[in-house]
């Protein structure tokens, strides 16, 4: 897991190409080359289950600070200096140190910077970058339902409401039928009683 996070700190999670500006983060804290994501999303190419959460509106532009020590290193090499650092502490974004992207500014800083210089994150929310599996699972659980699943759930709820309405109307109609039947029985009984009275009067006469 640690080796995977070190790799993801240097490479686009979608294309596996070395990260280069402009870089964006997804709601799960993975990093992407913006161009690679846009190409796939605009082409409506299949993304697979691992990237089903990607949405243009959900992407967070990242303001990354280049690591001067990485300029002479082989781009994308995983055993050299990381390509980006925290602008405050100079910690390398290498998958070992916990980092966050601040919203809405998009500034990427280490958590150590947020502890030592709280003002750097004032008025902003922090999304973990390359989080641990448990933290990533929590972020995934907080994601809004996919459009298809949401539409399916809404249709199911609507059908359920319609069924309840139909049952209510059916019960109402049944009650009305019973009331009508009762009234008809009463009227019939009344008519029968009247007829019997008339017959009795005729016999007396």
BASE-710002 format. One line per 2 residues: number of its first residue (from 1); their letters; for each residue x, y, z of N, C-alpha, C. Coordinates in steps of 0.2 Angstrom, whole numbers, always signed. Layout:
NUM	A	X,Y,Z,X,Y,Z,X,Y,Z ~ ...
end
This chain:
1	XX	+4,-6,+0,+0,+0,+0,+4,+6,+0 ~ +10,+6,+4,+14,+12,+4,+18,+13,-2
3	XX	+20,+8,-6,+23,+8,-12,+18,+11,-17 ~ +12,+9,-17,+7,+11,-22,+5,+19,-21
5	XX	+5,+21,-14,+4,+28,-13,+10,+32,-16 ~ +16,+30,-15,+22,+33,-17,+22,+34,-25
7	XX	+19,+29,-28,+18,+29,-36,+13,+34,-38 ~ +7,+34,-34,+2,+38,-36,+3,+46,-34
9	XX	+9,+47,-30,+11,+54,-29,+15,+56,-35 ~ +17,+52,-39,+21,+54,-45,+17,+53,-52
11	XX	+12,+49,-52,+9,+47,-58,+2,+49,-58 ~ -1,+50,-64,-8,+51,-65,-12,+45,-63
13	XX	-17,+45,-59,-20,+39,-57,-24,+36,-63 ~ -26,+40,-68,-30,+37,-74,-25,+35,-80
15	XX	-20,+39,-82,-16,+37,-87,-10,+34,-86 ~ -7,+34,-79,-1,+32,-77,+5,+36,-79
17	XX	+4,+41,-83,+9,+46,-85,+11,+50,-79 ~ +18,+52,-80,+20,+56,-74,+16,+63,-73
19	XX	+15,+65,-67,+11,+70,-66,+14,+77,-68 ~ +10,+81,-72,+13,+87,-74,+7,+92,-74
21	XX	+8,+99,-72,+3,+104,-72,+0,+104,-79 ~ -7,+106,-79,-11,+106,-73,-14,+100,-70
23	XX	-14,+99,-64,-15,+93,-60,-22,+94,-56 ~ -26,+89,-56,-33,+90,-52,-33,+84,-48
25	XX	-37,+85,-42,-39,+79,-38,-46,+78,-38 ~ -47,+71,-37,-54,+69,-37,-57,+69,-29
27	XX	-63,+68,-28,-66,+68,-21,-63,+63,-17 ~ -59,+58,-20,-56,+52,-16,-49,+54,-14
29	XX	-46,+60,-17,-40,+62,-15,-34,+59,-20 ~ -36,+56,-26,-31,+54,-31,-29,+60,-35
31	XX	-24,+60,-38,-21,+65,-42,-21,+63,-50 ~ -23,+68,-54,-23,+66,-61,-20,+72,-65
33	XX	-18,+70,-71,-16,+75,-76,-23,+78,-79 ~ -24,+84,-78,-31,+87,-80,-33,+85,-87
35	XX	-28,+85,-92,-29,+84,-99,-31,+76,-100 ~ -28,+72,-96,-30,+65,-97,-37,+64,-95
37	XX	-39,+67,-89,-46,+66,-87,-51,+69,-92 ~ -50,+75,-94,-54,+78,-99,-55,+74,-105
39	XX	-50,+72,-108,-50,+68,-114,-55,+62,-113 ~ -54,+58,-107,-58,+52,-106,-66,+54,-105
41	XX	-67,+59,-101,-74,+61,-99,-77,+64,-105 ~ -74,+68,-109,-77,+72,-115,-78,+66,-120
43	XX	-74,+61,-121,-75,+56,-126,-80,+51,-123 ~ -82,+52,-117,-87,+47,-114,-85,+40,-114
45	XX	-78,+39,-114,-75,+33,-114,-76,+29,-107 ~ -77,+22,-108,-78,+18,-101,-72,+20,-97
47	XX	-74,+21,-90,-69,+22,-85,-67,+16,-81 ~ -72,+12,-80,-71,+6,-75,-74,+8,-69
49	XX	-75,+3,-64,-78,+4,-58,-73,+9,-53 ~ -67,+8,-54,-62,+12,-50,-63,+20,-51
51	XX	-65,+22,-57,-65,+29,-59,-73,+31,-60 ~ -77,+27,-58,-84,+29,-60,-87,+35,-56
53	XX	-83,+37,-51,-85,+43,-47,-82,+50,-51 ~ -78,+49,-56,-76,+55,-59,-81,+59,-62
55	XX	-81,+66,-61,-86,+70,-64,-82,+77,-65 ~ -83,+80,-70,-80,+87,-72,-81,+92,-66
57	XX	-87,+92,-63,-89,+97,-58,-85,+95,-52 ~ -84,+89,-51,-81,+87,-44,-73,+87,-44
59	XX	-70,+89,-50,-63,+89,-50,-60,+95,-46 ~ -55,+95,-43,-52,+100,-39,-45,+102,-42
61	XX	-45,+108,-45,-39,+110,-48,-33,+111,-42 ~ -27,+108,-43,-22,+108,-38,-17,+113,-39
63	XX	-15,+117,-34,-10,+122,-35,-4,+119,-31 ~ +0,+116,-35,+6,+112,-33,+12,+116,-33
65	XX	+17,+115,-28,+23,+118,-28,+29,+113,-31 ~ +32,+115,-36,+37,+111,-39,+43,+110,-34
67	XX	+46,+104,-34,+52,+103,-30,+58,+104,-34 ~ +62,+109,-32,+68,+111,-36,+73,+105,-36
69	XX	+73,+100,-31,+77,+95,-31,+76,+89,-36 ~ +69,+90,-39,+67,+85,-44,+68,+87,-51
71	XX	+70,+93,-52,+71,+95,-59,+77,+91,-62 ~ +82,+89,-59,+87,+86,-62,+86,+78,-62
73	XX	+81,+76,-59,+79,+69,-58,+75,+67,-64 ~ +75,+60,-65,+71,+57,-71,+64,+58,-70
75	XX	+60,+61,-74,+53,+63,-73,+49,+56,-72 ~ +46,+56,-67,+42,+50,-65,+45,+44,-62
77	XX	+52,+45,-61,+56,+40,-57,+53,+40,-50 ~ +53,+34,-47,+50,+33,-41,+55,+32,-35
79	XX	+61,+32,-37,+66,+32,-32,+70,+38,-31 ~ +68,+43,-34,+71,+50,-33,+67,+55,-30
81	XX	+69,+61,-29,+65,+66,-26,+58,+67,-29 ~ +53,+68,-25,+46,+69,-27,+46,+75,-31
83	XX	+41,+75,-36,+41,+81,-40,+38,+87,-37 ~ +34,+86,-31,+31,+92,-28,+32,+92,-21
85	XX	+32,+98,-18,+33,+99,-10,+28,+103,-7 ~ +28,+103,-1,+23,+108,+3,+27,+115,+2
87	XX	+23,+120,+1,+26,+127,+0,+28,+130,+7 ~ +26,+127,+12,+27,+130,+19,+33,+126,+22
89	XX	+32,+119,+23,+37,+115,+27,+42,+112,+22 ~ +41,+112,+16,+45,+109,+11,+45,+101,+11
91	XX	+40,+99,+15,+40,+91,+15,+38,+89,+8 ~ +41,+83,+6,+40,+81,-1,+33,+77,-1
93	XX	+29,+78,-7,+23,+75,-8,+25,+68,-11 ~ +27,+63,-7,+30,+57,-9,+25,+51,-7
95	XX	+20,+52,-4,+15,+47,-2,+17,+44,+5 ~ +22,+47,+8,+24,+45,+15,+21,+50,+19
97	XX	+22,+57,+18,+19,+62,+22,+12,+64,+20 ~ +8,+64,+25,+1,+66,+23,+0,+73,+21
99	XX	-4,+74,+15,-5,+80,+12,-13,+81,+11 ~ -14,+88,+10,-21,+89,+9,-22,+95,+3
101	XX	-27,+95,+0,-29,+100,-5,-34,+104,-1 ~ -33,+111,-1,-37,+116,+2,-42,+118,-3
103	XX	-48,+118,-1,-54,+121,-5,-57,+127,-2 ~ -58,+132,-6,-58,+133,-13,-51,+135,-17
105	XX	-46,+136,-13,-40,+139,-16,-37,+134,-20 ~ -37,+127,-19,-33,+122,-22,-26,+121,-20
107	XX	-24,+125,-15,-17,+124,-13,-16,+118,-10 ~ -10,+115,-11,-9,+108,-9,-3,+109,-3
109	XX	-5,+107,+3,+0,+108,+8,+0,+102,+13 ~ +5,+101,+17,+6,+95,+21,+2,+96,+27
111	XX	+0,+91,+30,-4,+91,+36,+0,+94,+42 ~ +7,+93,+42,+11,+96,+47,+11,+104,+46
113	XX	+10,+107,+40,+10,+114,+39,+3,+116,+42 ~ -2,+112,+41,-9,+114,+44,-9,+114,+52
115	XX	-5,+110,+55,-4,+110,+62,+0,+116,+64 ~ +6,+117,+61,+11,+122,+63,+9,+129,+61
117	XX	+5,+130,+55,+3,+136,+53,-4,+136,+51 ~ -8,+136,+56,-16,+135,+55,-19,+140,+51
119	XX	-16,+146,+50,-18,+151,+46,-18,+149,+39 ~ -14,+145,+37,-13,+143,+30,-20,+140,+27
121	XX	-24,+137,+32,-30,+134,+30,-36,+137,+32 ~ -35,+143,+35,-41,+147,+37,-46,+148,+32
123	XX	-52,+147,+35,-58,+148,+30,-59,+143,+25 ~ -55,+137,+25,-55,+132,+19,-56,+125,+22
125	XX	-59,+121,+18,-59,+114,+20,-54,+110,+16 ~ -52,+105,+20,-46,+101,+18,-48,+94,+16
127	XX	-46,+92,+10,-47,+85,+7,-40,+81,+7 ~ -40,+76,+10,-34,+72,+10,-32,+70,+3
129	XX	-25,+70,+2,-22,+68,-4,-19,+62,-3 ~ -20,+57,-7,-18,+50,-7,-19,+47,+0
131	XX	-25,+47,+3,-27,+45,+9,-25,+37,+10 ~ -25,+36,+17,-24,+28,+19,-31,+25,+17
133	XX	-31,+18,+16,-37,+15,+14,-43,+16,+18 ~ -42,+16,+24,-48,+17,+28,-51,+24,+27
135	XX	-47,+29,+27,-49,+36,+25,-52,+37,+18 ~ -49,+33,+14,-52,+33,+7,-59,+30,+7
137	XX	-60,+25,+10,-66,+21,+11,-71,+26,+14 ~ -69,+30,+19,-74,+35,+22,-76,+40,+17
139	XX	-71,+42,+13,-73,+47,+7,-77,+44,+2 ~ -76,+38,+0,-80,+35,-5,-88,+34,-2
141	XX	-88,+33,+4,-95,+32,+7,-99,+39,+7 ~ -95,+44,+7,-98,+51,+8,-100,+53,+1
143	XX	-98,+50,-5,-99,+52,-11,-107,+52,-13 ~ -109,+57,-17,-116,+56,-19,-117,+50,-23
145	XX	-123,+48,-23,-125,+42,-27,-124,+43,-34 ~ -121,+38,-38,-121,+39,-45,-127,+41,-49
147	XX	-127,+45,-54,-133,+47,-57,-138,+41,-59 ~ -136,+36,-61,-141,+30,-63,-144,+27,-57
149	XX	-139,+26,-52,-142,+23,-46,-147,+28,-42 ~ -145,+35,-42,-149,+40,-39,-156,+40,-43
151	XX	-156,+40,-50,-162,+40,-54,-166,+33,-52 ~ -163,+28,-52,-166,+22,-50,-170,+22,-43
153	XX	-166,+25,-38,-169,+25,-32,-175,+30,-32 ~ -174,+35,-35,-180,+40,-36,-186,+37,-39
155	XX	-185,+33,-44,-190,+30,-48,-194,+25,-43 ~ -189,+21,-39,-192,+16,-35,-196,+20,-29
157	XX	-194,+25,-27,-197,+29,-22,-204,+32,-24 ~ -204,+34,-31,-210,+37,-34,-215,+32,-35
159	XX	-213,+26,-37,-217,+20,-38,-220,+18,-31 ~ -216,+18,-26,-219,+16,-20,-224,+21,-17
161	XX	-223,+28,-18,-228,+33,-17,-234,+32,-21 ~ -233,+30,-27,-239,+29,-31,-243,+23,-29
163	XX	-240,+18,-27,-243,+12,-24,-247,+14,-18 ~ -244,+18,-14,-248,+20,-8,-254,+24,-10
165	XX	-253,+29,-14,-259,+33,-17,-264,+29,-20 ~ -262,+24,-24,-267,+19,-27,-271,+15,-21
167	XX	-267,+13,-16,-270,+9,-11,-275,+13,-7 ~ -273,+20,-6,-277,+24,-3,-284,+26,-6
169	XX	-283,+27,-13,-289,+28,-17,-293,+21,-17 ~ -290,+16,-17,-294,+9,-18,-298,+9,-11
171	XX	-295,+10,-5,-298,+10,+1,-304,+15,+1 ~ -303,+21,-1,-308,+26,-2,-314,+23,-6
173	XX	-312,+21,-12,-318,+18,-16,-321,+12,-13 ~ -318,+8,-9,-321,+2,-6,-326,+5,+0
175	XX	-323,+10,+3,-327,+13,+9,-334,+16,+6 ~ -333,+20,+0,-339,+23,-3,-343,+17,-6
177	XX	-341,+12,-8,-345,+6,-11,-349,+3,-5 ~ -346,+3,+1,-349,+0,+7,-354,+5,+9
179	XX	-353,+11,+9,-358,+16,+11,-364,+16,+6 ~ -362,+16,+0,-368,+16,-5,-372,+9,-4
181	XX	-369,+4,-3,-372,-3,-2,-377,-2,+4 ~ -374,+1,+9,-378,+1,+16,-384,+6,+15
183	XX	-383,+11,+11,-388,+16,+10,-394,+12,+6 ~ -391,+9,+1,-396,+5,-4,-400,+0,+0
185	XX	-397,-4,+5,-400,-8,+9,-405,-5,+13 ~ -403,+1,+16,-408,+5,+20,-414,+7,+16
187	XX	-413,+10,+10,-418,+12,+6,-423,+6,+4 ~ -420,+1,+3,-424,-5,+1,-428,-8,+7
189	XX	-425,-7,+13,-429,-9,+19,-435,-5,+20 ~ -433,+2,+19,-438,+7,+20,-444,+6,+15
191	XX	-442,+5,+8,-447,+4,+3,-451,-2,+5 ~ -448,-8,+7,-452,-14,+9,-457,-12,+15
193	XX	-454,-9,+20,-459,-7,+26,-465,-3,+23 ~ -463,+2,+19,-469,+6,+16,-474,+2,+12
195	XX	-471,-3,+8,-476,-7,+4,-480,-11,+9 ~ -477,-14,+14,-480,-18,+19,-486,-15,+22
197	XX	-484,-8,+24,-489,-4,+28,-495,-3,+23 ~ -494,-2,+17,-499,+0,+12,-503,-6,+11
199	XX	-500,-12,+10,-504,-18,+10,-508,-20,+16 ~ -506,-18,+22,-510,-20,+28,-516,-15,+28
201	XX	-515,-9,+26,-521,-4,+25,-526,-6,+20 ~ -523,-9,+15,-528,-11,+10,-532,-17,+12
203	XX	-529,-22,+16,-532,-27,+18,-538,-25,+23 ~ -536,-20,+28,-541,-18,+33,-547,-15,+30
205	X	-546,-11,+24,-551,-8,+21,-555,-13,+17
end
